[in-house]
Amino acid sequence: MSLLVISDLTLRIAGRTLLNGASLTIDPGRKVGLVGHNGAGKSTLLAAIAGDIAPDGGEIRLSSRARMARIRQEAPTGHGSLLDTVLAGDTERTALLAEADSATDPMRIADIHERLRAIDAHSAPARAAGILSGLGFDMAAQARPVSDFSGGWRMRVALATALFLNPDLLLLDEPTNHLDLEATLWLEGWLARFAGAALIVSHDRGLLDRAVDAIAHLDRGRLTLTPGGYEEFVRIRTEQALQQARMAERINARRAHMQSFVDRFRAKATKAKQAQARLKALEKLPVIESVVEDAPSQFSFPEPSPLPPPMLTMDRVSVGYGDTTILSNLSLRIDMEDRIALLGANGNGKSTFAKLVAGRLAPQSGTLSHSPRLRVGYFAQHQAEELRPDETPVDHMARALPDATPVAVRAQLARFGLDAARAETVTRDLSGGEKARLLLALATRDAPHLLILDEPTNHLDLDARDALIRALAEFEGAVLLISHDPHLVELVADRLWLVGDGAVRTFEGDMAEYRAWLIERARAATSGGDSARPAPAPRREDRRERAEARKALAPLRRRIRDAEARMAKLAAEQEKVEARLADPTLYEAANSADEVTKLNTRLAALRRDHAAAEEDWLAAETELEEAEAE
């Protein structure tokens, strides 16, 4: 028997149709990842399943007596301890315990205790503590009031509450957004052991590959279910798109051939019957729609000017807040070609280190030196709170670039996919992903030499994350990255620095080894072994190879960008000439013949130049693909 059945569902928000005839079935115990572009309606669907939104059509049926849990959108508050807050999430247990203290009827008392045994109430504190521990709260933290913690940590408590309820159906909306890699690994393991079903909205490729057994794709109001994780979903969808495109091409070729026959022989008496037969056959040919994909996201970082090494050096630097030192004795160096990822649990000092490098925090001691021409771009999710809700992205960028022309202001926004419509939308109406794009545009407005990205992908969909990875591959400056997304770290970073125990030190492995090290450390801690073992011993590895490869490919990428710019400019001019030639008033002038000749000559030259630019672009693209494949 199915646990959840969604039939022909229609959902509208503010007059906009998000789901239109969508259907989905989830069986008991099945874990399903829900994916789709930002704004497709994923969170709205979860809200409808939870009963917060009434459907505009169709039906949502949850199996009778099935328990459902979801993360609350607002972070919990109050003066109760973390442990008590999680325990209070099980309202049935809380009510039964309260009734047990006041009940006087022996039969009712027996019923209460029987039900408490059935829901395993006696083990609830231990289970809640275990979940909180897995999400990064030690025993001391669990006893502290919720109000002591920041919003991100309180959202972990909301997640802990949902997991603690151990429901038949668990609804999770971006559960890893507020988790570090350690907590994300724990969540993956918990979901693997979880006996219930789950519907998980996530842009975390690792979670979607390791924690689910099917992918539900929400696209243009419909839901399609594909077995397997996200990688398998991409493979199957790509193959389906290719097959559909090939079928459409074959059908269109047959249609064109038949239509040609009809057009040639319709009027000939000897061929009239055949032409009529072909017309009937034409009507019976299926209409195969070409696969319509949304235009892929495109990000583009401005090119920084050259900067001689070293970009930045630290000599025995300590940094912190007030009289509290967070990191000490830092002796490090960052150069133009560096791609560094900071690893470590939340609260260990990664953001503090980023603020030090960005110049937002001054050293408490030691020496920090950098090139006087160094420009730093700093992105952090909390900066979204500093955006002015009544202003548009154009307003924000114009204030950040007071000397820029309106065209330059819009061009910088367009680098990150903020088109004319979104650039004119007030910030309060932008999605989380659109605000992240605006923050990226603001952070890079001065063509920085060093780009500091603190959790840049939290609100970006999978397509936008891929666009960010591609843009960082082409960026010729240095990158300092803080991210819980292993996929992003693996594809961007050449160097891994481990932040913990008040220090920053090199981790000489890759992300797979870091993951293995974390698992081994957690296992050692559980078994009472040495949980503070150092990272693997250094091994010889030439990290500069990837940096040198990027530098070698930079001229090819510049050639591609130059060719694209030439093609765009020539196409625009060609369009103007063609429009002039199509203008009837041109031919009314006395000297129209001369002008028409000149325009046709110019049009021919533009077409030749455009063809040459296109040929150069194709050649450069081919060279780049071959070089990247080596």
Summary of the structure (lengths in Angstrom):
residues: 630
radius of gyration: 30.0
end to end distance: 51.2
largest distance: 110.9
contacts: 1901
relative contact order: 0.08
helix: 50%
strand: 18%
